[in-house]
Amino acid sequence: MGVRATRKGPVAPAPAPRWRDALSDERMAHLVKIAFRETSRALQVRLAKHSIQYGHWTLLRVLWKGDGVTQRELSEQAGVTEPSAFVALQQMEQLGYVQRRKLPNNNKLIRVFLTAKGAALRAVSVAAAEEVNRIALRGVAADDMTAARRTLIAIVDNLEDDAAERA
């Protein structure tokens, strides 16, 4: 911010509003978006220290719960489009994190399996995510966290119901 000049001389710029003041009456959807952006950024920084891409982490999280899923199931569970998952899986296969295989009884479905290298990323990735979560929730009372969780689940349910009604 530059300093404005007047006939009487330079005038200091008005102080920037604090972000809390600027967002105090913001829409819930916008606040959720900002919170998501900031937590994602913080996690990306930590994952990058271990050469893990955020998009790969999203798919790895699903595979750590149980691999051998189809590419379509993986993209649905990770909440990413099939084309995005396909590109990420190609990269992850080249990095040695996953193997994609057609099963003998069905040549159409391609299933995704973790390699030992992909499974080994879990420890550092989960530690990074837990650190970001701790930082994000610092100073938030347990009751507030419970209320926020309940509210966000209700928002998700309401929007899923709306999408189903429109389909």
C-alpha positions in Angstrom: 0.0 0.0 0.0 1.4 3.3 -1.0 1.2 6.6 0.9 -1.2 9.2 -0.5 -0.1 12.7 -0.8 -2.3 15.7 -0.1 -1.8 19.4 -0.1 -0.7 19.2 3.5 1.8 16.4 2.9 1.8 12.6 2.9 -1.1 10.8 4.6 -0.6 7.3 5.9 -2.9 4.7 4.4 -5.8 3.5 6.4 -5.0 0.3 8.3 -6.1 -2.9 6.6 -9.1 -4.4 8.3 -8.3 -7.5 10.4 -9.3 -10.6 8.5 -11.7 -11.6 11.2 -13.5 -8.3 11.0 -13.7 -8.6 7.2 -15.1 -12.1 7.4 -17.4 -11.8 10.4 -20.5 -11.6 8.3 -19.3 -13.7 5.4 -21.4 -16.6 4.0 -20.7 -20.0 5.6 -19.8 -21.5 2.2 -17.1 -18.9 1.7 -15.7 -19.5 5.2 -15.6 -23.2 4.5 -13.8 -22.6 1.3 -11.2 -20.4 2.9 -10.7 -22.9 5.7 -10.3 -25.7 3.2 -7.8 -23.6 1.1 -5.7 -22.8 4.2 -5.6 -26.4 5.5 -4.9 -27.7 2.1 -2.0 -25.3 1.6 -0.6 -26.2 5.0 -0.7 -29.9 4.2 0.7 -29.4 0.7 3.8 -27.7 2.2 4.3 -30.5 4.6 3.8 -33.3 2.0 6.1 -31.6 -0.4 9.0 -32.0 2.1 8.6 -35.7 1.5 8.1 -35.3 -2.3 4.4 -36.3 -2.0 1.9 -34.5 -4.2 -1.4 -33.4 -2.6 -3.4 -35.1 -5.4 -1.6 -38.3 -4.8 -2.2 -38.1 -1.0 -5.9 -37.8 -1.7 -5.9 -41.1 -3.5 -3.4 -42.8 -1.2 -5.7 -42.1 1.8 -8.4 -44.2 0.2 -6.0 -47.0 -0.7 -4.6 -47.1 2.8 -8.1 -48.0 4.0 -8.2 -50.9 1.5 -6.6 -51.3 -1.9 -7.8 -53.4 -4.8 -10.6 -51.0 -5.6 -11.5 -50.1 -9.2 -10.3 -46.8 -10.6 -13.9 -45.6 -10.6 -14.4 -46.5 -7.0 -11.2 -44.8 -6.1 -12.1 -41.6 -7.8 -15.6 -41.6 -6.2 -14.2 -42.3 -2.7 -11.5 -39.7 -3.1 -14.0 -37.1 -4.4 -12.0 -36.5 -7.7 -13.1 -36.8 -11.3 -12.2 -40.0 -13.1 -9.9 -38.2 -15.6 -8.0 -36.6 -12.7 -7.7 -39.9 -10.9 -6.5 -41.6 -14.1 -3.7 -39.0 -14.6 -2.7 -39.1 -11.0 -2.6 -42.9 -11.0 -0.4 -42.9 -14.1 2.1 -40.7 -12.2 1.8 -42.8 -9.0 2.5 -45.9 -11.0 5.6 -44.4 -12.5 6.7 -43.4 -9.0 6.2 -46.9 -7.8 3.4 -46.1 -5.3 0.7 -48.3 -7.0 0.1 -51.0 -9.5 -2.9 -51.1 -11.8 -4.0 -54.6 -12.8 -6.8 -56.2 -14.7 -8.1 -59.3 -12.9 -8.2 -62.5 -14.9 -12.0 -62.9 -14.6 -12.7 -59.4 -15.9 -10.6 -57.5 -18.4 -12.7 -54.4 -18.2 -12.2 -53.4 -14.6 -8.8 -52.1 -13.6 -8.0 -52.4 -9.9 -5.5 -50.4 -8.0 -3.1 -51.9 -5.5 -0.6 -50.3 -3.2 3.0 -51.2 -3.5 5.3 -51.4 -0.4 6.6 -47.9 -1.4 3.0 -46.5 -1.5 2.1 -48.1 1.8 5.3 -46.7 3.4 4.1 -43.1 2.6 1.3 -43.5 5.1 3.4 -42.7 8.3 4.8 -39.4 7.1 1.5 -38.4 5.4 -0.7 -39.1 8.3 1.8 -37.3 10.6 1.6 -34.2 8.4 -2.2 -34.3 8.3 -2.4 -34.6 12.0 0.0 -31.7 12.5 -2.1 -29.5 10.3 -5.2 -30.6 12.1 -3.6 -29.8 15.5 -2.6 -26.3 14.2 -6.0 -25.6 12.7 -7.8 -26.5 15.9 -5.5 -24.8 18.3 -7.5 -23.0 20.9 -10.9 -24.4 19.7 -12.9 -25.7 22.6 -14.1 -29.3 22.5 -17.7 -28.2 22.5 -17.1 -25.8 19.6 -15.4 -28.6 17.7 -18.4 -30.9 18.3 -20.8 -28.2 17.2 -18.7 -27.4 14.1 -18.5 -31.1 13.1 -22.3 -31.5 13.6 -22.9 -28.4 11.5 -20.6 -29.4 8.7 -22.2 -32.8 8.5 -25.6 -31.2 8.3 -24.4 -29.0 5.5 -23.1 -31.9 3.6 -26.3 -33.9 4.1 -28.4 -31.0 3.0 -26.4 -30.4 -0.1 -26.3 -34.1 -1.0 -30.1 -34.2 -0.6 -30.5 -31.2 -2.8 -28.2 -32.8 -5.5 -30.3 -36.0 -5.3 -33.5 -34.1 -5.7 -32.2 -32.3 -8.8 -30.9 -35.5 -10.4 
